[in-house]
Amino acid sequence: MKKFFFIQLCIFPLIICGVSCGNPTNVESQHEKVVMLKEKPEEPRTTSSATPFRTDRKVTATAVIVLPRSTVTPVPPVGTSDKDEIAAPPKPTQTPIPFPSPMPVEVVTLNTSDEALTAVEVVKMLKPSVVRVATKKMSAGMSNQTIPQSGVGSGILLDKDGRILTNNHVVVQARAIMVTLSDGRSYPASLIGGDVITDLAVIQVDGALLEPARLGDSSLTEVGEDVIAVGHAFGLKGGPTVSKGVVSALNRTIDTGNQVTMVGLIQTDASINPGNSGGPLANMRGEVIGINTVMIDRGNRIGFAINIDDAKVIVKQLLDHGEVKRGFMGISPIDVTDFIREQIGLPVSEGVIIARVFEGYPADVARLKLEDVIVRLDSTKINSVGDLSRFLIGRSPGETVEVGFYRGGTLRAIDLTLGEKP
């Protein structure tokens, strides 16, 4: 009987401490040491400080609270309550000990936007924000007859109000626009506005439960960075097509015809096929850093995307005015290169060379000349055609700006009143 009572008193504090044991286990603290007993003799213990791990032993991990030594005393009989209920038989219990107030815990929230994701995770994040844009247009056929023509492109949701960013060439002159979401729902869309020079347009649908895309910062993009292009290539059914590549180059300038030059483009080897136009180019954090726009037919996996920083500026103007009101200088600009600098003896390695001045427009009126090198507009440094384009987007026709430029090795400055592009 005494042995049984001793075992009971030893087991009870272990239960209180929340320890589940299979084989004989020692629980030690600075206050007490309790050894669980078994009917069979204990195996000889080794004198080594390291105890080998037993893979056949099942251990349940639980929270352990170490209590100071306390005296186990029987609870005296409890008297009857108001309802004359008979109290339960007394059981051994530990003397209650007041616990100190818990220390304040600092909660740290992980910023997942700074962590690189897998390609699968990026696609899962992007898909709800990528839409299919189908259009109906009228084109001229034989004998000047108009015939209906269908087209398919892509777009990204900008907000929960149903505004969508896509390429201008996808929706320009469309008589009907139909948007299909990733879950199969379709809505007719209306055109808010478009811009030919940047090939961007904003359309809108009246839908619910929309998931906007996360827009990144393209100025932080680096050459060699992994990227993913998503879009409805060739209008294939079954959802968007995904391709993966890297950022091949930044700040590319290409001529798209009709006297339109696109600047500040991101070059990528991720496949951009017909139907991808208007879809996102995203980094490995799931952020949209570009809008896929064009590919080079004669090249091998050479595609371009409009950087999202420029796109944000265009979107704001389209939402505010329905069009982009940019200032017009009336010049054909090209970037300064080492070859050009050596050929004509330029005193600077960065800037914009005037390759042509259009007669009767602001640059001609202000007497700018061929081979003048623009390096500043007001207080803004102009190192490239992209800088010039971004500056003019933020200036309206009729505004006067100070142009800093080199002519024949001499730095000069003149005032120029911006005009409107014809």
C-alpha positions, 0 to 999 in steps of 0.5 A: 500500500505504501508503495502504491501511494508513493507511485501515485504521488510521483505520477501526479506532478508529472501530469500537472507538468504536461509530460507524456512518457512511455519508458522510465523518464527522469524529470529534473529541475532546480527544485525537485527530482521525481523518478517513475517506477516500474515493476521490472528492474531498471536497465543499467545506466551508462555513465556517458553524458550523452544518452543514445536516441531510441527510435522505438520510443514514442514521445509526445511533445507538449508544453512543460511548466516547471513548478517549484517544490510544493507540499502535496496535502490532502484536501479536507472534506468539503461541506454541503452546498446550499443545495445540500449536494454531497461533495466529491471525495477528496483527491490529492492536489497541489497547493495553488501557486499564483502565476506572474502576469505574462510578459508582453509578446512582440508580434512580428509580421513577415513581409512576404513581398520581399521574399522570392516565390516559386514560379508556381506560387507567382502564377497562382498569385497572378492568375486571378488578376489576368483577364482575357480581352476579346474584341470585335472590329470592322476592317476593310476587305476586298472592293472596300467592303467592311468585314468583322474581325475578331481579336484577343489580347490580355489585361490586368485588373487595376482595382476592385472597381473593374478598371483594367490596363491593357494595350492600346492596339488590342482595343483601338477601334473596337466596336465591342469588347468582352472581358473574361475573368480567370473564373470564367465570368464574362462582362462587356467592357467600355473604353476609358481612354488610350494612348498611341505612343505608349500603347496603353489603354484602360477599359472598365467592366461592372463586376464583383469579387475582382482581384487587383494585381500587385504593381511593383517598382520597375526602377528596382528591376535588374538585368538577369532577374527572373521574370514570368509572362502571363497572357492569353497566347493565340486566344487558346481556351483553358486559361492563360499561358505562362512563360518564364525567362529573364530580364535581358535588358532595360531602357530599350528604345524601338520604332514601332512605325507611324512615327511612334518610338517607344522608350524605356522598355524592358527586354525579356526572353520570356515568350511573348506571343500574339494574345499576350499583349496587355498581359503582365510581366512579373518578378518572382515576388508576384509584382507586375513590373511591365505590360507585355506589348511587342515582340520581334518576329525576326528575333529568337525570343526577344520581347518587350514590355512597357515598364510599370512606372511609366504605365502608372503615369499614363494610367493616371492621365487616362483616368483623369482626362480620358487621354494623355496630354503631353507636351510636344517639342517637335524633334526626333531625339536619339540617345547619346552613345560612345560612337556618336560622341566620338564621331561628332566630338560631344563634350558629354556622354549622356543626353539626347541628341536632336536628330531632326527639327520639325519646321514650325513646331516649338523646337524650331520656333525656339531655334534649336538645331540639328545635333544640339544635345539636350541635357536638362529640362527645367531642373530635371536631368535628361540622360536618355530619350526615356527621361525626355518622354517621362518629362513631357508626359508630366507637362501640358501643351502651353507650358514653358520650360527651360532647355539646357543644351550643348552646342559646339561644346558650349552649354546654353539655355533657352525657353521653349513653349511646349505645343500639342502633338499633331 
